[in-house]
Amino acid sequence: MWSLFRKKRKETEFQTVGLPGDIGSVAFPSDFVVELEEDSTLLTYPKDDDAISLRVSSISFARKDENNEGAAKDFVRSSAEKTGGQYYEYEEKGVHAYEELSEQDGQALLIKYWNVGTKNTIVVFSATILVAKNDRQVVQNTIDLIPHIVASLIVTKTHGFIDAEDRKVEYTEEQVSPSCQEVMPFGNEENDWLRQSLEGASKLGLQYGSGGALTPPELDMIFSRWVNDDEEKESADTIANALGAAFGEYLVDHHAFRWVCVTDEYGTEIGVRHDMRETMAFPRSSVQKRIDDGSTDFFQDVYLIICNQLGRKD
């Protein structure tokens, strides 16, 4: 009868940790130490116990012949079929579990692996166990938590390629929780900004472009000629505002976007949003980013990425 009075095992609390490269997050027990190793691998282990340690690393890839967000799960399943081990699926994740023996500094090691494929990212969880201490309760407790840790994995960045007639565009898409953003329509101040910026874009079209419609190829021409102009020229802020406004207005006119102000934890930015497909773009900040990194010929690429997003959400 004594077993009826045994203390109930305390429920484990978890801490959410960002994955290297800001590709997503995962949850570890709150009482585990978490470190980032030099090779960008996450290392975590129970405090004051060296019997077991967990490592997390990841690799993202995209198939150039197709846009397949299930590519990683397919790869993990195929690997399990070829090399053996256990394969199972949890929601959108495919998991290949296996183990192997190893040795380091004269100590025998048991290494358990869980290769998790989700979207087009493979996240590798490994548990390194000292064989001499394999019978410790902390080892079994940690292994028992692996399903919860794997289930907590969230990948928010995906990669892919878009084939156009004359170009192949690689893109990165990041999933953002709508609850983290406040989206408001333009007010008088923002409409004044838009009007003035579009007037500036028209002048830039006459100065650096063909003077025709401000299409993505035309905007690429204007921006490239501005970048390579060695004479006194418009400021970077003027270019970001004018060309950003022109590109956003092109999306409004041709793809039913609308101008909005988006506020999140980092501040407020002007953007365009397609309400039916929940697609968002930030034209002004996109231009500013290219000015900062010195790249050109990007309007057409960004336009293809946005059209691809719209097409995949029909």
N, C-alpha and C positions, 0 to 999 in steps of 0.2 A: 504493500500500500504506500510505501514511502515515495514511489515514483509520482504519485498524484500531487505531491507537494514540492516537486523540483521546480526551481526558478525557471520561468519561461525565458528562452533565449532572446536577448535584446535585438530588436529590429535594426538592421544596418542602415545608417544614414549615408547619403552620397553627396559628392561634390562634382560639379560640372566643370570640365577642363576643355579648353580649346585645342584642337588638333594642330600640329605644325602646318604652316602654310595657310592658316585660316580657312581650311576646307570644311570645317564642321566642328563637332564637339563629341565628347564621350564622358560618362560618369564613372568615377572611382569611389570607393569607400572614403568617407570623410577623414578617417583616422590613418589613411595611407599617405606616405610621403610621395610627392610628385616632383620629378626633375626632368629637365630637357637636356639630353646628351648632345655632344658636339655634332653628331651626324643627324640631328633633328629627329631623333627617336625619343618618344616619351618613356620615361622610366618611373615606375611606381612600385612601392613595396610596403608591407606592414611596418609600423614603427618598432624599433628595437628587436627586430627578428630578421635574420638573413636566410631563413629556410627557403623562401620563395620570393621571386620578383617578377613583375610583369613589364613587358615592353610593347609599345604600339608604334608602328610605322605605316606609311601609306604610299601608294603610287596611283596617279590618275593617268588615264590614257584615253585616246579617241581613235576610232577607226576612220581612216580616210575615205573608205568606200561607202560608209553609211553613218547616219546619225542614230546610234543605238544606245539609249540610256540604260539598257540591260546588259551591256557588253561585259561589265565586270562580273556579274552573276553568272553569265554564260561561261566565262573563262574559268571561274572557280569550280563550277560543276564539271566542266571538261577535265580540269586538272585532277579533281577527285576521282573521276572515272579512270584516268590513265595511271595514277600513282597510288590509288588506294586510300584508305581512311574513311571516315564517316562524312556524309554530305547530308545537310538538311537545310530547309528554308524557313526563314522567319520574316513574315510580311514581305517587303521588297528585297530582303537580303538573302544571299546564298552563302552558306558556311561550309567550309571544308576543314574538318578537324582531324589531326593526326599527331603523332608523337615520335620522338627519336632519342636515343641515348647519346651523350657526348661527354667530354672531359675537359677540365680546365684547371691548371695548376695542381694536377694530381688528384682533383676531386671529381667523382663521378656525378654527372648531371643528367636529369631527365627534363627534356624540353617538350612542352606541349604547345601545339600551334592551332590557331583558329584563323584561317584566311577568310575574310568577310568581303564579299563582292556586293556593292550597292551602287546603282547608277553606273557611272564608268570609273569608279574608284575601288581599289582593293586595299583594305585595311588589314594589316597583319598583327594579330595579338599573339604574344608568346609568353608562356610561363616557364621560367627557369627554376628548377627545383633541385636542391642538394639531395642526392639519393640518400645520404647518411641521415638526413633529417626529414625524410619523406613521410614518416609516421606522425609528425607533429600535427596537432589539431589545426594550427594556423594554415597549414598547407591545404587540408581538406576544405576548411572554411573559405579560403580564397578561390579554390577551384569551383566550389559551389556557387560563387558569385559571378562566375564568367558569363552564364546566360543573361543575367541582368545587365552586365557591362556591355555585352554585345548588343542587347536590345536597346540600350541607351544611345548607341552610336547614331549620330545624325550627320549626313554629308550634305552640305548646302551649296557646294560649288560643283558644277559639271562642265565638261569640255566636249567640244565637237568640231566638225568641219562642215562648211557649206560650199558646195560646188556651184559656181556660176559659169557663164560662158567663157570668160577670159580670166578667171581668178579662183583661187581656193582660199577660203577664209577660215581661220581657226578662231574659235570664240570660247569665252568663259562665261558661264551663266551662274548667278548667285541667287539663291532663294532667300527672300527676306520675309519675316513674319509681318503681315499687315498690321498686327496689333502694336508693332514697334514704331509705326509711322502715323502721322496725322496728315491727311491730304485735304487741302482746301482750294476752292476755286480762286481765280485771279480777282484782285480788287483793283481799285483805281490806280494805285501806285504801280502795280505790276503791269496793267494795261498801258500805262504811259511808258514804262520800260520797253514793252514789246513794240509799240509804235515807233519809238525813237531808234530802237535797235534794227528794225526792219528797214527804216530809212537809211541807216548807216550801211546795211547789207547791200541795198540797191546801189549806193555810191561805190562801194567796193567792187561790185559787179562791173561797173563801168571802168573802174581804174585798173583792175587786175584780171577781169574775166572777159566774156564775150558781150556782156550787156544783155544777155538773154535771161530766160527763166532760171531761178536759183535752185537747180536740181542738185542731187548729190555729186554727180561728176563735175558740174560747174563749181560747186563749193570747193571740191578738191583742187581745181585749177586756181581759184582765187587764193586759197590758203597757201598752196605751194609757192605761188608767185610772191605773195607777201613775205613768206619765210625767206625767200632767196633775194629779196629786194635789199640792196646794200645802202640805199639812200635813206634819208629821213622818212619815217613812215608812221602809220597809226600804231597806237600802243597795244600791248597784248590784251588788256582789258577790253578795248574797243573791238578787237577781232573776236574775242571770246563771246562778247555780248551780241555782236552783229551776226556772225556766222552761226552761232548757237541758236539765235532767234530764227534765222532763215531756215535752218534745218528742222527745228521744231515745228515751224509753220508749214513746212512741206509735209510733215507727218499729219498735221491737223487737216490740211487741205485734201490729202490723197488717201489717208487711212483712218479717218474718223477718230483721231486723237483729240484731246483737249488740254489746254494749258492749266497747270496746277502749281500750288506751292506745297512742298513736302517737308515736314518737320520731323526729325528723329533726334536721337541722343547726340548727334554731331552738329546739329543746327538746322537751318532752313535753306532749301535749294529750289530753284525753279525747274520744272520738268513738264513733260507731256505724258498723258496717260490714256490708254485705251480701256474704257470701262468694261466692255463686253469680254475682253480677254485678259484683263488684269496685267497688261504689259506696260512697263514704265520706262522712260528714257530721260536722261538729263543732258540736253544738248549743250548748254553753256559750260557745264563742268567737263564734259567730254572734250570740247575744244580746248579748254584751259589745260587739261591733262596733256594733250598733244603738243601744245605750245611748250609746256614744261619739259617734256621728254624729247622734243625735237623731231617727232615723226610727222610724216605727211601722207597724203592719199589715203585717208581713213574714212571719209564720209560715205563712200560707196560700200566699204566693208561694214560699217555700223548699220547702214541701211539694209544690207543683206541679212545681217543678224536679226534685226527687228522684224523684217518680213518673214524670216524663218520661224521666229517665235510666234508670230501671228498665225502662220500656217499650221504649226504643230498644236495650236490651241483651238482650232476650228471645231 
